[in-house]
Amino acid sequence: MAVAELAPQQTLVRKERSLWEEAWIRLLKNKIAVASMIFLLILALVAAFAHVIAPYGYAEQDLINNNAIPEWMLFLMPAGAENYVKISDKFPLGADHLGRDLLSRAMYGARVSLGFAFVAATISLVLGTIYGLISGFLGGNLDNVMMRVVDFLYAFPFLVVVILMQTYFKAIERRGGASLFFEVNDAMGGMLFLFIAIGLIDWVGTARISRGQVLQQKRMEFIEAAKAVGASGTRITMKHLLPNILGPLIVYTSLQIPGYIFLEAFLSFIGLGVNPPTPSWGIMISEAVQGLRSFPNQVLVPAVALSLTTLAFNFLGDGLRDALDPRMKE
Amino acid sequence: MTRYIIRRILSFIPVLLAIALFTFVLMRAIPGGPFDFAGDKSLPPEVVANIEAKYHLDWPMWKQFVSYIIGDDLLGEEGASKGVIRGDLGPSLRYRGQMVNEIIKTTFPTSMQLGVLSIILALIIGIPTGIIAALNQNTMADYSSTFVAVIFLSVPNLVLAPILIWVFALALGWFPVAGWGAKPPFMLGFLPQVSELFSWSFWSHAILPVFALGTAFSASVMRLTRGSLLQVIREDYIRTARAKGLSERAVITVHALKNSLIPVITILGPLFAAVVTGTFVVEQIFGINGMGKHFILSVGNRDYQVITGLTLLYGLILVVANLMVDISYAWLDPRIRYE
């Protein structure tokens, strides 16, 4: 009886949903994006609990079994590999040239990649959004000066600047004593400096988009209305502008994430990333490329991990874009 | 238009000066000098001081920079440097007896050939697939090519290069593992010899690195072409073209395509500059003697002149490429005019 009475009411009133809820529901309908999200969640858990799950430590060496591979991976090896490889099932995905477990190193490597991607994206989103908000909202001469600064930073070859900064940090680290700063960086395996280097330059692109969005939204009637009822500048930016410009900025940042992962791998590949023996997928590839002819499996493990992760971020980013701005899908 | 171009070219000067100054200052801020060798190779401080004096590293910073830009003689000092304004990028501090100009001359052509080939590959794969995907929106062809594009974008050349070598060079043995097929002297200073261009040796060496570098670009080109063509074919002038009875083929090739290429052209500017000046990873993995490695080694070596010279060259290529991009807008879209 009670059910029968309630039913008509429910059909009459459609539940009101906020823009974000709508976007979330659209995102959940995208199967590939959901699968990517699950994959990344699992990866994040693996990274967070690497010290519990990983079968070995990332620097734990078993020199007798260096370059060992498990039997099931033999099909990957070049012809005649039986004559030189040590077949041992001790390591689920084999060991590297120093006898370290590849699976464990790949798990710890996820920490570096995901951690860097997350921090870099957050820094760039926060700094860039604030910079663009201030510049776009206040306008005038201040806007002019702030945007010239952005143009100036934009003109520099990004990679050269990152390389210069990382070299600088590594050099002062080698020289410097035992300040807290270096200790923290050491504890993080050299990641703190990576964060600082990226944080100092990477907000520029976000700032441009943020400012562009502000300029667009500023002319809208709801801002005019807010001004008319006497809302303060801070209130207008925080309550009215920010929520409206956040969508495109989140989409932009999420599509940048694969780039951050590539950048970390690249820097580690050229020896300017994390400090060995901290594993990173870039370092693992750079070490394994030397022995590519004899031990292709050692490249494959970090390569697959890296590619799957960026693939998932790309799919998730595309899904977010379609969900947050359905017009862009057309 | 001419006035616009001249104004733009004049604006290059402060930009390039700023790039040079920035690199110059930042490099010198890094602790350690070009003549700090570790262990057995380390030099007594007197010797280091002597070498540094030879390269004017004992001068105050502003003077070093001015001499780097305008040359020693215009500064009224003894010295061989003719300055950047006369095309002299100075000596390398690490490779004794080599000038930065020589380093560029020997390594830049190879990097440029590799880079240009990979951009050509990106365009001939990316544009047609982008068009096909856009014209067949929401069909199997569209879904599968967008899907493949995401995969291409997700595999960095750091991963692709070793895998290509492993599969096509080592396992199948179709191509050489490493090296580059064109040797100096180059035609016009940067092109491979005609005989090399028509030899299997050149192409067999080129195919793998070009694919390793170009695959990801082809995916970006494809996505951009698809996205912008989808927008363009909804425009009014396309409806007009259809309404006046043009064939679908003419509508697309004559009216839609030209406009939809604008985003593709836009990314080509920075992409060209980045790729042509050498990509460390691909050159390193394929053992190609290109310019990419000098960007990285010279910073580690504190080879001040080399890194500043290379960054300047990069900056020059970037601003010129961006100018070309802006000029080509006017050709692609007649509504765009420059005053």
Interface residues (C-beta under 8 A of the other chain):
Chain A: P78 F152 A155 F156 P157 L159 V160 V161 I163 L164 M165 T167 Y168 A171 I172 R174 R175 P258 F262 A265 F266 F269 I270 G282 I285 A288 V289 L292 R293 P296 V299 L300 A303 L306 S307 T310 L311 F313 N314 F315 D318 E330
Chain B: V15 A18 I19 F22 T23 L26 M27 A29 I30 P31 G32 V150 I151 L153 S154 V155 P156 L158 V159 P162 I163 I165 W166 L170 A171 V177 L230 R234 A274 F280 V281 I285 F295 I296 V299 G300 I307 T311 Y314 G315 L318 V319
